[in-house]
Amino acid sequence: LLAHSPLAAEVQRVISVGHATLSRPVTQLLARTDLEIVHVGDQSTFPVPAGANVTFVDDLSVTGPADPGWLQAWLDADAQVRAAVDAQLDGTTPLDVARTVWDAASDGLLVIGSSSPIRDLDLVATPRADAPRALANRGLAGIDGTLSTAIGAALATPEARALAVVGDLTFLHGANGLLVGPQEPRPDLTIVVVNDDGGSIFSTLEQGAPDYAEAFERVFGTPTGTDLAALCAAHGVGHRRVGAPDLAAALARPQSGIEVVEVPVSRADRRALAGRIDEAARHLFSR
């Protein structure tokens, strides 16, 4: 919507909470100087250098109702974009996996890996009354320690059904977190590994352009070919490998201890898929 909808030009005020760095369109919105921006926080949590149109505050208060017509117009446009995105999915893409995980994580705990999984969820997750408590790591190396974060969070909230979704590189970078001593507690936690054997996020960025194809796999794709089942077995952790269409059934099973559900997906079409989604949204608002 921010990239292609005419509604983006009608925005007059933005209220920002937290450190918004996940989405480029949101960062670009906060960098605009032609509208009023109110940010709860200070420059340390604002993603771009603040201009004269940015006001930092400590808190917010509601002084009156908003225009329901504006909200409805935005929701209607959002529904159109979601339908356009759905038309590009075939049930086997990483975006399909993200949506299945989101649907399964109702009213529980969801730990989200950095890189592609969190951006896929940002694109396909729909608002819901029974949304899970979502946690994610931040930092220069946001993929490090994600499994330990998930295990710790699951131990701290035993009453919640705990899920985690990570890419294969995030899983490998945090695999030592699976090393739990025999005297230590193990939570009920299902870890979904979206395994495209490498860093598919770079396929969608500048580095994925054809000009860099010769060096891409070694420098950015970085496939490892790791046998995740063997790695899990070495740590005494349960492992299952399922296709994306079978993931919902796998996540519906009762939990018992830590289990890894590996979902193989292809990254060969990742850049093209992102392009088709962008073009579908562009076409939607150019008619």
PyMOL commands that set and color helices and strands:
alter all, ss='L'
color gray80, all
select helices_A, chain A and resi 6-10+24-30+43-45+68-86+94-104+116-124+146-156+168-173+175-178+200-204+206-208+210-221+228-234+244-251+270-286
alter helices_A, ss='H'
color red, helices_A
select strands_A, chain A and resi 13-17+36-40+54-57+109-112+133-136+162-167+189-195+238-241+258-264
alter strands_A, ss='S'
color yellow, strands_A
deselect
rebuild
show_as cartoon
